[in-house]
Amino acid sequence: MRFLLMPILLGCGSLLTIAMAQSEASAKTTQQESDQIGFSAEVVEYDSNTEVVTAKGNVIANRDGYSVRADKIVWNRSTGQVVAEGNIRTVGPEGDVAYADTVELTDTLKDGVINNMLVVLADESRLAANNGTRMNGVYTLNYAAYTACKVETADGCPKNPSWEVKAVKVVYDPAKKRVDYEGARIELFGLPVVPLPYLSHPVGTQAGSGFLVPSIGFSRNNGIELEQSYYWRITQSQDLTGSVTAFSDAAPLGRVNFRSLGKYGAINLAAYGTYSDRISTSDVSTSVGSNVFRGYLEGASRFQFDPNWSFSTSGRYASDRTFLRRYDISRDDRLRSTFSVERIGGNSYFSLAGWAVQTLRTGDPQGLAPIALPELDYRLRMNAPLVGGTVQLQANSLAIARTEGQDTQRAFVSVKWDRRTINGLGQEMTFTMLARGDVYNSDDNASTLTAIYRGETGWQKRSIFAASADIKWPLVGRAFGGTQILTPRVQVVATPAISNLNIPNEDSRAVDLEDSNIFALNRFPGYDRFEDDYRITYGFDWALRKSNFTADVNLGQSYRLSNRASIFPDGTGLSDEASDIVGRSEFRFKNIVKLTHRFRLDKDNLAIRRNEVDATIGSRGTYLQAGYLKLNRNIGPTLEDLKDREEIRLAGRIRVARYWSVFGSTILDLTDPKEDPTILSDGFDPIRHRLGVSYDDDCLSLSLAWRRDYQPVGDSQRGNSFLFRLAFRNLGV
């Protein structure tokens, strides 16, 4: 056995020696190859005496990710010097491209001196300098300029950039994708406007940490405003922005905004804070706090755990009722905080939700604001056996609490059957049946000011049964050079008497008859009120389709078939046997004109009870938007949710040059005591005016806007505000 093993061991040793020798030879060859420069040229000359390689004609040299393209390249192998001449273009591993007249590099192709150079970055921004160096891939430029603007027009003609940064020294690191300046200034349209002893910002598609461009303004409440923000890129999916706004007439305001995007969802949180005097909302001369903390918190998040389950939440809270208005953060008069857990399946839906409301309205007690916790809703849809169609089962419960008002709890279950068919004449027929059972419990009902909203104290129950048949008959033909569709429609609804007024009304208060609900099974919003009666609703839809023009018109009215007293308040258009007439018309011409008109006509004298017009005319650069609303429903002042009003809204923009435009907007309150007896207006109260001028091109956006507010609330005073906005593409952090 020993004699047999000896030659095997000797053979293995020989193979090991040969393998080691081959490995050393391969490593040596690899090292030699890495020390070489790859050339591609029309002509290559080599002088063996001087060790000089000369390449001519469309020369490309590359090594370790660096490449140089030129008309001529001379490489001295003894000194390691590489000189390029004529139409020079160098490219680094990070994608940065440099153009120059002459380049002197080492044989690594990444270090050297470049004269009269232009560096085009990956995001197409540019750095230009008389001369500079590149060491370890980092550019150091002397007396350089940077801009993100295009320097050529669409037809290839040269043009001056809108802005550029000029500096004594510029350092650009392609690996870090950042540019640092020393002795810099920003020139706007060729004029130096902002001196910056030091400036640093990222380049590329990803943001980097640093200071944002400051904003300047003036407000009637706080005087001159100067905001400076810092952006912190925590990770690729998280960032934080902190800012401080200094005022000439108020203490500074701080703001922090945190954002995060994860595998399952996103979070956005913001906080504002300052110390200042608080003024009573009922009397602007009365102080309710001297140098007290004031602030605002808001946040929102949504998570999608799988295709079915999701969770979302949002929160808003202000320290007082005028903080948001004084610092121009928001003009909302109610802040709502919510949460929701949802599961959406192919034929089922589940929701667990809740919300709370903070009122910012003058005179509204916070104790009457509702807190809903929780609301449960489950729905299941299935095919109906025997009769066809679909069946939807629903279970819902809601608990509403108030710190100083009425508390209500509700639960109901319902089953709804729908079947849609099309007969041989082309008529679309939809049949619906609904059965529902409700249970309510409420207390402290007398604290609700409007009597018809209170309901009865304690436990109440209610049964609802409803059935309807809806028939549409589309008729298609040619008209006015296009295609028209006329669709007559008739609906019959039968609902036995329901004990509505015994039930508290929390979600069915703002009743407004319009085209969107005239054919609804229940024309009350929400669940707390259900329309009971026998009625027929009739109307039509008409549409015209042409290549450049479309028109849509609909009209409808309903008629009650019994003498039962209506639960709708007077003025809603549904309190009598015949309802008011409602309709909507919409016209479009290309992308130039869009006109929408919604209306409600009194059934007796055709007086206009609702008149709403929204119009947009023009192109993207020059346009006019107009909106008008008048509600003349003759509803008494006891129903706070159904007040009449009249207002007009105007906004527009006119492009006066290729990049320059003038814009403006206004809101006017035209409500007078005839429409709302509780107000003292003369029928012409301006709410807000805005006027400004702006410039927008491919790399610069600036605007100067004036705004005047006319509605003082507490320490949010009426007066003028000015805002100057300046934004540079790629230049912010």
Secondary structure, DSSP 8 states (H G I E B T S, - for coil): -HHHHHHHHHHHHHHHHHHHHHHHHHHHHHHHHHTS-EEE-SEEEEETTTTEEEEEEEEEEEETTEEEEEEEEEEETTTTEEEEEEEEEEE-TTS-EEEEEEEEEETTSSSEEEEEEEEE-TTS-EEEEEEEEEETTEEEEEEEEEE-S-SB-TTS-B---SEEEEEEEEEEETTTTEEEEEEEEEEETTEEEEEEEEEEEE-SSS--SEE---EEEEETTTEEEEEEEEEEEEETTEEEEEEEEEESSS--EEEEEEEEE-SSEEEEEEEEEEEEEEE-SS-TT-EEEEEEEEEEEEEEEEEE-SSSEEEEEEEEEESSSSHHHHTTS---SEEEEEEEEEEE-SSEEEEEEEEEEEE-STT--GGGS-EEEEEEEEEEEEE-TTT-SEEEEEEEEEEEE-SSS-EEEEEEEEEEEEEEEE-TT--EEEEEEEEEEEEEEEE-GGGSSSGGGT--SEEEEEEEEEEEEEEE--EEEEETTEEEEEEEEEEEEEE-----TTS--SS-------TTTTT-S--SSSSS----EEEEEEEEEEEEE-SSEEEEEEEEEEEE-S-----S-TTSS-SSSB--EEEEEEEEETTTEEEEEEEEE-TTT--EEEEEEEEEEE-SSSEEEEEEEEE-----TT-GGG--EEEEEEEEEEE-SSSEEEEEEEEEE---TTT-TT----S-EEEEEEEEEEEE-SSEEEEEEEEEE---BTTB--EEEEEEEEEETTB--
